[in-house]
């Protein structure tokens, strides 16, 4: 056996240890817990939901939060003024379906206090928030039944400053959407669960962040989180200690074309590369197909791709997302390697909803008028 083959074998064994750990932590994941306290003991909470411009696809997800509100829990929607006609019938329907729901729509021109439109909306909604706790959550997240009660109970029992939530993709309506599911269910989720079990959590996820409003006001400067990518990462570093919730949220895969799916995938990877360069570099251990390619051993590389595809299918199914397009699995396996290498070169990521092109965590430029 050639030296490069020996290296490739060792590399594959190391990657296999990671996959074994990923299989174990996902198998040990507990079902979403039940609340153990009466609702009267819960702190009041405000859920922040900035709505992306010219979009109503998030309505079904936001409704899962609206349905859980009462006099001690409210949802604030940030809706751009020009989008109000699209949302008016949805809001009317919610008022009829949930007469006791506590939801308020803040309709205004797009806030522009900061570079980040989402943080600008958070700032605008914060002026209207009545809750002792704030729950920041991306608009495309679906709340499992009883989330608002169980989350407040878990936050109180954990004694943490922030409770953050992992998420999965369970529904894929197209092959490109499968790429989003593989990133969320196979690449990101196991890593989060490993940190939850064995590491110190110094991060947060935009899927959901629950924290005390008073603590936010004491520790966070709006200008700091509004001037860069990944406001959730800053909050996770500052509102410590952080606990990853035992509750899992679900997101809606948005990609309908391969171009949008690959761009979204690369944007995820590039952002992680900027936020955690050392950790991102360490992901090389999980990419043994590169070792077999460097060794010139096509059979070894093919075997790794097949093995990773099988393991990805298992982890995806465990997250509640059966694989409908099997051929996407080997494409994803190869794309992981290409994306890892590409992220070390200088190129920007584009947030069309922001109308900005980012070259680093802090360096950005406008695209012009939002398309």
Secondary structure, 3 states (H helix, E strand, C coil): CCHHHHHHHHHHHHHHHHHHHHHHHHHCCCCCCCCCCCHHHCCCEEEEEECCCCCCCCHHHHHHHHCCCECCEEEEEEEEHHHHHHHHHHHHHHHHHCCCCCEEEEEECCCCCCCCHHHHHHHHHHCCCCCCEEEECCCCEECCCCHHHHHHHHHHHHCCCEEEEEEEECCCCCHHHHHHHHHHHHHHHHHHHHHHHHCCCCCCCCCCEEEEHHHHHHHCCHHHHHCCCCHHHHHHHHCCCEEEEEEEEEECCCCCCHHHHHHHHHHHHHHHHHHCHHHHHHHHHHCCHHHHHHCCCHHHHHHHHHHHHHHHHHHHHHCCCCCCCCHHHHHHHHHHHHHHHHCCCCCCEEECCCCEEECCCCCEEECCCCC
